[in-house]
Amino acid sequence: MSTQTEPHPKAKKKSTKDLLHSRMALAMMFFVNGVIFANWASRIPAVQDRIGLTERTLGLALLGVSVGVVLALPLAGGLIARYSSRTITTLGGLGFVAVLPFLGFANSFWGLWATLFVFGVSTSLMDVSMNAQAVEVEQRHDKPIMSSFHAAFSIGFAVGGGMGAAFAGLGVVPLIHFAIVSSVLFIIALVASRKLVDVPGEQGTDSPAFTLPPRSLWLLGVVAFCAAIGEGAMADWSVLYLEQIVGVGAGLAGLGLTAFSLMMTVGRLAGDSLTARFDPVGVVRLGGGLAAGGMGLALLVPSYIAAMSGFALVGLGIATVIPLAFSSAGRREGLSSGRGIAGVATIAYSGFLAGPPVIGLLAEATSLRLALGVVLALFVLMAATAGAVRRPA
């Protein structure tokens, strides 16, 4: 007679319940990340006026975020391996929320730059570690759910933008605005962090704290790089394209970015179902085709309706690419999930940060339409290299 016994029904039910709580808690961390980013972005003009920065000095100050992000990415994998993704998600998330009020308190160029540097470091650590958590939760669910977490970020970004607009409309100064938002989100993040998952074997690994992306991740990084440049290009140049090339007013031009962001959110909400039904490689190839077609439509038919439709297709096309790339990176043989994701993120975010300025230089040397044509070519490259997102067995 077998000595094995069936698990108690309540124990099994509790395990499923705990897994659901972990998924909801992690989605909330992604949401908090998006809300914080958007609240800051919405008040940049007010901070600029308060400190008295020119366009040039503001641009230099904003480099503090980029420097912090880039320097922290190669450290993130090592820190996760030593202290666990749960710990780094918690510390990075709480730090990211806590630094927001200091952006409203800064009263000089260097004070703002230093604060933005810490802002960049904390969001970089939070980003990599919560994606490592997402890989673990996805594996425990045994079905694709990565896109839903990134959808939570997109929803948070939209909510944060609305909050920023409301505080600005009420005439609330950035310091008070940021302090209110930070206080609420700090509590939410602290509560959510208690339900994050512990990953066996992740903590205590004796490995280098600082590493560059291994060669095995380079092609996967190229896929994410192409998507990240597309996202950065839409964020920084879509409004200007509609104003300068299509010739519409600022109000209508702003809707181009809205169309892109809305369809990206829709794509991420549908991404898990698509990935479960179809192969991830096919999803990325389809996305690359949609993004390239959308960009081509916007560039070749410079009318308002065509450009809006094109930007919407770009958002839909690249929506699932980075979530799928991170999911694949977190499952690489011989690499911890934190190191895999940190490696791909290092390549991808270098495109997100460097892409828009390079597009600006190309636009100045040629034209904005030709410069954005480079982004179209990268979308084609993304579709061609989609095989890199195939998940290891």
Buried (B, 14 or more C-beta within 10 A) or exposed (E): EEEEEEEEEEEEEEEEEEBEBBBEBBBBBBBBBBBBBBBBBBBBEBBBEBBEBEEEBBEBBBBBBBBBBBBBBBBBBBBBBBBBBBBBBBBBBBBBBBBBBBBBBBEEBEBBBBBBBBBBBBBBBBBBBBBBBBBBBBBBBEEBBBBBBBBBBBBBBBBBBBBBBEBBEEEBBBBEBBBBBBEEBBEBBEEBBEBBBEBEEBBEBEEEEEBEBEEBBBEBBBBBBBBBBBBBBBBBBBBBBBBBBBEBEEEBBBBBBBBBBBBBBBBBBBBBEBBEEEBBBBBBBBBBBBBBBBBBBBBEEBBBEBBBBBBBBBBBBBBBBBBBBBBBBBBBEEBBBBBBBBBBBBBBBBBBBBBBBBBBEBBEEEEBBEBBBBBBEBBBBBBEBBBBBBBEE
